[in-house]
């Protein structure tokens, strides 16, 4: 009850509203969030997960797991990632899904934020590869800073990369007004 109150208060203080489509969430899923424009998106995402009592995990660069940040990052479900190591993150995450009855991996794909004056780049597709390898759906979350609305509105089950990315682009545009930039087809 307290988590829900804190989460709802965060939205109210920020002047945002949220909506979650019923029956979208499952016990295992990759939750992907667009548009990632500021740290406020992360704060409101955590608030939303508190409201719905969803325990999440997220990939965070290992360098941040030091000193006073380590307990906080562990508490919010952080999984340290060595981005310089030549490890297969996709297989590691698929193992986490296989070894847990419930597992929610939240990813805000890189390249959704651009520095002032820079053009946005196509999204990174690691989230899709993780969901495909784990056999779990990709749940669609959004934060639209222009409308100050956020939430969870749908899901897809990964089939073929180019098809699914085009579908994500279409669903985000139709349901949230957000225009995500997808990589060019490799076919």
C-alpha positions as a LaTeX table, in Angstrom:
\begin{tabular}{lrrr}
\hline
Residue & $x$ (\AA) & $y$ (\AA) & $z$ (\AA) \\
\hline
Unk1 & 0.00 & 0.00 & 0.00 \\
Unk2 & 2.86 & 2.38 & 0.86 \\
Unk3 & 4.65 & 1.61 & $-2.43$ \\
Unk4 & 1.49 & 2.44 & $-4.37$ \\
Unk5 & 1.08 & 5.73 & $-2.47$ \\
Unk6 & 4.72 & 6.69 & $-3.10$ \\
Unk7 & 4.44 & 5.80 & $-6.80$ \\
Unk8 & 1.21 & 7.72 & $-7.29$ \\
Unk9 & 2.67 & 10.70 & $-5.41$ \\
Unk10 & 5.68 & 10.77 & $-7.75$ \\
Unk11 & 3.37 & 11.02 & $-10.77$ \\
Unk12 & 1.26 & 13.69 & $-9.12$ \\
Unk13 & 4.29 & 15.79 & $-8.10$ \\
Unk14 & 5.76 & 15.53 & $-11.60$ \\
Unk15 & 2.41 & 16.49 & $-13.17$ \\
Unk16 & 2.27 & 13.24 & $-15.15$ \\
Unk17 & $-0.51$ & 10.69 & $-15.63$ \\
Unk18 & $-0.16$ & 6.97 & $-16.28$ \\
Unk19 & $-2.18$ & 4.14 & $-17.75$ \\
Unk20 & $-1.53$ & 0.40 & $-17.82$ \\
Unk21 & $-3.55$ & $-1.83$ & $-20.11$ \\
Unk22 & $-5.05$ & $-4.72$ & $-18.14$ \\
Unk23 & $-3.79$ & $-8.24$ & $-18.83$ \\
Unk24 & $-0.57$ & $-7.10$ & $-20.56$ \\
Unk25 & 1.88 & $-8.08$ & $-17.85$ \\
Unk26 & 3.10 & $-11.66$ & $-17.44$ \\
Unk27 & 5.35 & $-13.46$ & $-14.95$ \\
Unk28 & 8.34 & $-13.29$ & $-17.33$ \\
Unk29 & 8.92 & $-10.48$ & $-19.82$ \\
Unk30 & 11.32 & $-7.94$ & $-21.25$ \\
Unk31 & 9.82 & $-4.52$ & $-20.64$ \\
Unk32 & 11.12 & $-1.99$ & $-23.14$ \\
Unk33 & 10.69 & 1.73 & $-22.57$ \\
Unk34 & 10.60 & 4.58 & $-25.04$ \\
Unk35 & 11.19 & 7.48 & $-25.16$ \\
Unk36 & 14.16 & 7.82 & $-22.82$ \\
Unk37 & 14.78 & 11.57 & $-22.78$ \\
Unk38 & 15.83 & 12.22 & $-19.18$ \\
Unk39 & 16.43 & 10.65 & $-15.79$ \\
Unk40 & 12.86 & 11.62 & $-14.91$ \\
Unk41 & 11.76 & 8.75 & $-17.18$ \\
Unk42 & 13.65 & 6.34 & $-14.92$ \\
Unk43 & 12.13 & 7.84 & $-11.77$ \\
Unk44 & 8.60 & 7.61 & $-13.15$ \\
Unk45 & 9.23 & 4.07 & $-14.41$ \\
Unk46 & 10.27 & 3.01 & $-10.91$ \\
Unk47 & 7.16 & 4.76 & $-9.54$ \\
Unk48 & 4.96 & 2.86 & $-11.99$ \\
Unk49 & 6.53 & $-0.45$ & $-11.00$ \\
Unk50 & 5.91 & 0.44 & $-7.33$ \\
Unk51 & 2.24 & 1.19 & $-8.04$ \\
Unk52 & 1.77 & $-2.24$ & $-9.62$ \\
Unk53 & 4.10 & $-4.05$ & $-7.21$ \\
Unk54 & 6.33 & $-5.31$ & $-10.03$ \\
Unk55 & 9.81 & $-6.47$ & $-9.05$ \\
Unk56 & 12.14 & $-5.50$ & $-11.86$ \\
Unk57 & 15.71 & $-6.06$ & $-12.95$ \\
Unk58 & 17.73 & $-3.84$ & $-15.24$ \\
Unk59 & 21.18 & $-3.89$ & $-16.79$ \\
Unk60 & 23.53 & $-1.25$ & $-15.38$ \\
Unk61 & 27.19 & $-0.71$ & $-16.16$ \\
Unk62 & 29.31 & $-2.45$ & $-13.52$ \\
Unk63 & 31.35 & 0.67 & $-12.79$ \\
Unk64 & 28.38 & 2.14 & $-10.91$ \\
Unk65 & 28.24 & $-0.79$ & $-8.44$ \\
Unk66 & 30.76 & 0.81 & $-6.08$ \\
Unk67 & 30.56 & 2.61 & $-2.77$ \\
Unk68 & 27.18 & 3.94 & $-1.62$ \\
Unk69 & 25.50 & 3.25 & $-4.98$ \\
Unk70 & 25.94 & $-0.54$ & $-4.79$ \\
Unk71 & 23.20 & $-1.25$ & $-2.18$ \\
Unk72 & 20.80 & 1.12 & $-3.94$ \\
Unk73 & 21.42 & $-0.42$ & $-7.36$ \\
Unk74 & 21.00 & $-3.92$ & $-5.91$ \\
Unk75 & 17.76 & $-2.84$ & $-4.21$ \\
Unk76 & 16.26 & $-1.62$ & $-7.49$ \\
Unk77 & 17.16 & $-4.88$ & $-9.25$ \\
Unk78 & 20.33 & $-3.75$ & $-10.98$ \\
Unk79 & 22.39 & $-6.38$ & $-12.77$ \\
Unk80 & 26.02 & $-5.29$ & $-13.27$ \\
Unk81 & 27.23 & $-5.48$ & $-16.86$ \\
Unk82 & 30.82 & $-5.30$ & $-18.01$ \\
Unk83 & 30.38 & $-3.62$ & $-21.38$ \\
Unk84 & 34.09 & $-4.08$ & $-22.20$ \\
Unk85 & 34.11 & $-7.84$ & $-21.55$ \\
Unk86 & 33.42 & $-10.17$ & $-24.39$ \\
Unk87 & 30.55 & $-11.94$ & $-22.61$ \\
Unk88 & 27.29 & $-12.98$ & $-24.16$ \\
Unk89 & 24.71 & $-10.83$ & $-22.35$ \\
Unk90 & 21.86 & $-12.41$ & $-24.31$ \\
Unk91 & 22.68 & $-15.92$ & $-23.06$ \\
Unk92 & 23.23 & $-14.67$ & $-19.52$ \\
Unk93 & 19.81 & $-13.00$ & $-19.47$ \\
Unk94 & 18.13 & $-16.05$ & $-21.03$ \\
Unk95 & 19.58 & $-18.08$ & $-18.11$ \\
Unk96 & 18.09 & $-15.61$ & $-15.62$ \\
Unk97 & 14.67 & $-16.11$ & $-17.24$ \\
Unk98 & 15.08 & $-19.91$ & $-17.24$ \\
Unk99 & 16.16 & $-20.01$ & $-13.59$ \\
Unk100 & 13.38 & $-17.82$ & $-12.16$ \\
Unk101 & 9.63 & $-18.39$ & $-11.92$ \\
Unk102 & 9.14 & $-14.63$ & $-12.31$ \\
Unk103 & 11.57 & $-12.26$ & $-13.99$ \\
Unk104 & 10.99 & $-8.76$ & $-15.37$ \\
Unk105 & 13.90 & $-7.28$ & $-17.28$ \\
Unk106 & 13.47 & $-3.57$ & $-17.99$ \\
Unk107 & 15.49 & $-2.00$ & $-20.79$ \\
Unk108 & 15.55 & 1.53 & $-22.18$ \\
Unk109 & 17.40 & 0.84 & $-25.44$ \\
Unk110 & 20.47 & 2.94 & $-26.09$ \\
Unk111 & 20.26 & 5.68 & $-28.70$ \\
Unk112 & 16.85 & 6.86 & $-27.57$ \\
Unk113 & 18.46 & 9.93 & $-26.00$ \\
Unk114 & 20.41 & 12.44 & $-28.05$ \\
Unk115 & 22.63 & 15.21 & $-26.78$ \\
Unk116 & 21.40 & 18.71 & $-27.44$ \\
Unk117 & 21.69 & 19.47 & $-31.14$ \\
Unk118 & 22.43 & 15.87 & $-32.17$ \\
Unk119 & 20.12 & 13.77 & $-34.28$ \\
Unk120 & 18.67 & 10.69 & $-32.61$ \\
Unk121 & 20.09 & 7.39 & $-33.76$ \\
Unk122 & 18.31 & 4.09 & $-34.43$ \\
Unk123 & 17.52 & 2.05 & $-31.33$ \\
Unk124 & 19.77 & $-0.79$ & $-30.22$ \\
Unk125 & 18.15 & $-4.22$ & $-30.53$ \\
Unk126 & 19.61 & $-6.20$ & $-27.62$ \\
Unk127 & 16.21 & $-6.25$ & $-25.88$ \\
Unk128 & 14.73 & $-8.14$ & $-28.86$ \\
Unk129 & 17.54 & $-10.71$ & $-28.89$ \\
Unk130 & 17.15 & $-11.31$ & $-25.14$ \\
Unk131 & 13.36 & $-11.77$ & $-25.40$ \\
Unk132 & 13.73 & $-14.08$ & $-28.41$ \\
Unk133 & 16.41 & $-16.23$ & $-26.71$ \\
Unk134 & 14.39 & $-16.42$ & $-23.48$ \\
Unk135 & 11.07 & $-17.10$ & $-25.25$ \\
Unk136 & 9.32 & $-14.24$ & $-23.47$ \\
Unk137 & 7.19 & $-11.32$ & $-24.71$ \\
Unk138 & 8.36 & $-7.75$ & $-25.13$ \\
Unk139 & 6.08 & $-5.48$ & $-23.10$ \\
Unk140 & 5.72 & $-1.93$ & $-24.40$ \\
Unk141 & 6.19 & 0.92 & $-21.95$ \\
Unk142 & 6.27 & 4.61 & $-22.76$ \\
Unk143 & 7.05 & 8.03 & $-21.35$ \\
Unk144 & 5.94 & 10.94 & $-23.50$ \\
Unk145 & 7.47 & 14.12 & $-22.08$ \\
Unk146 & 5.42 & 16.35 & $-24.42$ \\
Unk147 & 2.07 & 15.04 & $-23.14$ \\
Unk148 & 3.37 & 14.10 & $-19.65$ \\
Unk149 & 1.81 & 10.67 & $-19.98$ \\
Unk150 & 3.32 & 7.27 & $-19.40$ \\
Unk151 & 2.38 & 3.67 & $-18.94$ \\
Unk152 & 2.24 & 0.21 & $-20.45$ \\
Unk153 & 0.06 & $-0.35$ & $-23.50$ \\
Unk154 & 0.84 & $-3.64$ & $-25.21$ \\
Unk155 & 3.18 & $-6.53$ & $-25.94$ \\
Unk156 & 4.57 & $-8.50$ & $-28.82$ \\
Unk157 & 6.09 & $-11.95$ & $-29.02$ \\
Unk158 & 9.39 & $-11.88$ & $-30.92$ \\
Unk159 & 9.32 & $-13.61$ & $-34.29$ \\
Unk160 & 11.59 & $-11.96$ & $-36.88$ \\
Unk161 & 13.73 & $-8.90$ & $-36.09$ \\
Unk162 & 12.91 & $-6.59$ & $-39.02$ \\
Unk163 & 9.18 & $-7.38$ & $-38.83$ \\
Unk164 & 9.06 & $-6.86$ & $-35.07$ \\
Unk165 & 10.97 & $-3.57$ & $-35.19$ \\
Unk166 & 8.59 & $-2.22$ & $-37.84$ \\
Unk167 & 5.67 & $-3.36$ & $-35.66$ \\
Unk168 & 7.16 & $-1.65$ & $-32.59$ \\
Unk169 & 7.57 & 1.59 & $-34.54$ \\
Unk170 & 3.95 & 1.40 & $-35.72$ \\
Unk171 & 2.52 & 0.53 & $-32.28$ \\
Unk172 & 4.42 & 3.30 & $-30.53$ \\
Unk173 & 3.33 & 5.89 & $-33.11$ \\
Unk174 & $-0.34$ & 4.80 & $-33.04$ \\
Unk175 & $-0.66$ & 4.37 & $-29.26$ \\
Unk176 & 1.63 & 7.03 & $-27.81$ \\
Unk177 & 2.48 & 9.48 & $-30.59$ \\
Unk178 & 6.18 & 8.65 & $-30.15$ \\
Unk179 & 8.35 & 8.13 & $-33.20$ \\
Unk180 & 11.12 & 5.64 & $-32.52$ \\
Unk181 & 13.92 & 5.31 & $-35.05$ \\
Unk182 & 14.62 & 1.71 & $-36.01$ \\
Unk183 & 17.76 & 0.40 & $-37.70$ \\
Unk184 & 17.65 & $-0.20$ & $-41.43$ \\
Unk185 & 16.75 & $-3.73$ & $-42.47$ \\
Unk186 & 19.69 & $-6.08$ & $-42.93$ \\
Unk187 & 17.81 & $-8.05$ & $-45.60$ \\
\hline
\end{tabular}
